[in-house]
Amino acid sequence: GEIKAQLKEGRNVALFCDADKEKVYDWMSGLEKDVEGLDCRMIDGSFAATEEGRGFLSDIDEASKEYQLLVITPVINSGVSIQNGHFDSVFGIAGHTVLPTGMVQAMRRFRDVTELNLCFYSNYGQRPTDASEIMMRALSYEMKRRELNRHKGSLIDVMNAEMSQRYPRMVAEREAW
């Protein structure tokens, strides 16, 4: 509901989703019917393997500006930075393929977007779905990667400081659709 509402308001939305491709195509078709004039592009393995897809990905900052909705599968989860000021929010809909921390990493491909929405299927299983736990894990991973574990304060202090600066609005929901 939230994605459709934002699109109807004219906002530009990026979506990372690891759901079954057919389900995503059905969902996108429904949005195209419900949101008048919606321009959307899905970037999946099939598209990325085409000449058009390779051209799109080689200049994704510019090419993505043509679309109000950009849907990305796990084909892109690292090595890409999108900093074009075009997108208002990013949604990550976690099915079962990518770990929640990987979804956060994928969502941060959009460097200048401050509204992140992380959603889970209701049958997500035993993986963590609590926003604080996911952010703690993601930040812990990032701290280790950057060798910031020399910080004198607690991880919670670091997390709170980092989160307030980098992720002003992070929403975790149990149901995405």
C-alpha positions in Angstrom: 0.0 0.0 0.0 2.7 2.5 0.9 4.6 2.2 -2.4 1.4 2.7 -4.4 0.5 5.7 -2.3 3.8 7.3 -2.9 3.7 6.7 -6.6 0.2 8.2 -6.8 1.6 11.3 -5.0 4.1 11.6 -7.9 7.1 10.5 -5.8 9.9 8.5 -7.4 10.6 5.2 -5.8 13.3 2.6 -6.0 12.6 -1.0 -4.9 15.0 -3.8 -4.2 13.2 -7.1 -4.1 14.3 -10.7 -3.8 10.9 -12.3 -4.4 10.0 -14.7 -7.2 10.3 -12.8 -10.5 6.8 -13.8 -11.6 5.3 -12.4 -8.4 7.2 -9.1 -9.0 6.0 -8.9 -12.6 2.4 -9.4 -11.5 2.8 -6.8 -8.8 4.3 -4.3 -11.3 1.5 -4.9 -13.7 -1.0 -4.1 -11.0 0.8 -0.9 -10.2 0.8 0.1 -13.8 -2.9 -0.3 -13.9 -3.5 1.6 -10.6 -1.0 4.5 -11.1 -1.8 6.5 -14.2 1.2 7.2 -16.4 3.6 5.1 -14.3 7.0 4.7 -16.0 8.8 1.7 -14.5 11.8 -0.4 -15.2 12.8 -3.7 -13.8 16.4 -4.6 -13.6 16.9 -8.3 -13.3 19.4 -10.8 -14.7 17.6 -11.1 -18.0 17.6 -7.3 -18.6 21.2 -6.9 -17.3 22.4 -9.5 -19.9 21.1 -7.5 -22.8 22.8 -4.8 -24.7 20.2 -2.3 -23.6 20.6 -3.5 -20.0 24.4 -3.1 -20.1 24.0 0.4 -21.5 21.5 1.2 -18.8 23.8 -0.1 -16.0 26.9 1.7 -17.4 25.2 5.0 -16.8 22.5 4.1 -14.2 22.6 7.6 -12.6 21.3 9.2 -15.8 19.3 6.3 -17.2 17.3 5.8 -14.0 16.0 9.4 -14.1 13.5 8.3 -16.8 11.5 6.2 -14.4 9.2 6.9 -11.5 9.6 3.3 -10.3 12.9 1.4 -10.5 12.6 -2.3 -9.4 15.9 -4.1 -8.8 16.4 -7.7 -8.1 19.5 -9.2 -6.4 21.4 -8.8 -9.7 22.6 -5.5 -8.2 23.5 -5.4 -4.5 27.0 -4.0 -4.5 29.4 -2.0 -6.7 26.8 0.5 -7.9 26.2 3.9 -6.5 23.2 6.0 -7.6 23.5 9.6 -6.6 21.2 11.5 -9.0 18.8 13.1 -6.6 15.9 11.6 -8.5 14.5 9.1 -6.0 12.5 10.1 -3.0 12.4 6.8 -1.2 13.8 3.3 -1.4 12.0 0.1 -0.4 13.6 -3.2 0.3 11.2 -6.1 0.2 12.9 -9.2 1.7 11.5 -12.5 0.6 13.9 -15.4 1.4 17.0 -15.0 -0.8 18.9 -12.1 0.7 19.7 -11.7 4.4 18.2 -8.5 5.9 21.7 -7.0 6.3 22.2 -7.6 2.6 18.9 -5.8 1.8 20.1 -2.8 3.8 23.3 -2.8 1.9 21.4 -3.0 -1.4 19.1 -0.2 -0.4 22.1 2.0 0.3 23.1 1.9 -3.4 20.9 5.1 -3.5 23.4 7.3 -1.6 21.4 10.5 -1.5 18.0 9.0 -0.4 17.2 9.4 3.3 13.9 7.5 3.4 14.5 3.8 3.6 11.7 1.3 4.1 12.6 -2.3 4.8 9.7 -4.8 4.5 9.4 -8.6 5.0 7.1 -11.2 3.8 5.0 -12.5 6.7 6.4 -16.0 6.3 10.0 -14.8 6.5 11.0 -17.7 8.8 13.7 -17.5 11.5 15.6 -14.5 10.1 15.6 -11.4 12.2 12.9 -8.8 11.2 13.3 -6.3 14.1 14.6 -3.0 12.7 17.0 -2.4 15.6 18.6 -5.9 15.3 19.0 -5.6 11.6 20.5 -2.1 11.9 22.8 -3.3 14.7 24.0 -6.2 12.5 24.5 -4.0 9.4 26.4 -1.3 11.4 28.4 -4.0 13.2 29.4 -5.4 9.8 30.2 -1.9 8.5 32.3 -1.1 11.6 34.3 -4.3 11.2 34.8 -3.7 7.5 36.1 -0.2 8.2 38.0 -1.2 11.3 36.0 1.2 13.4 35.8 -1.2 16.3 38.4 0.9 18.1 35.6 3.3 19.1 35.5 3.8 22.9 31.7 4.1 23.2 29.3 1.2 23.1 28.0 -0.2 19.8 24.6 1.2 20.7 26.0 4.7 21.0 27.7 4.4 17.7 24.6 2.9 16.1 22.4 5.7 17.4 24.8 8.4 16.2 25.3 6.7 12.8 21.6 5.9 12.3 20.4 9.4 13.0 22.8 10.8 10.4 22.6 8.1 7.7 19.1 6.6 8.0 16.7 9.2 9.3 13.7 7.1 8.6 13.9 3.4 8.6 10.7 1.4 8.7 10.5 -2.4 9.2 7.2 -4.1 8.5 6.3 -7.7 8.7 4.2 -7.7 5.6 5.2 -6.1 2.4 2.3 -6.5 0.0 
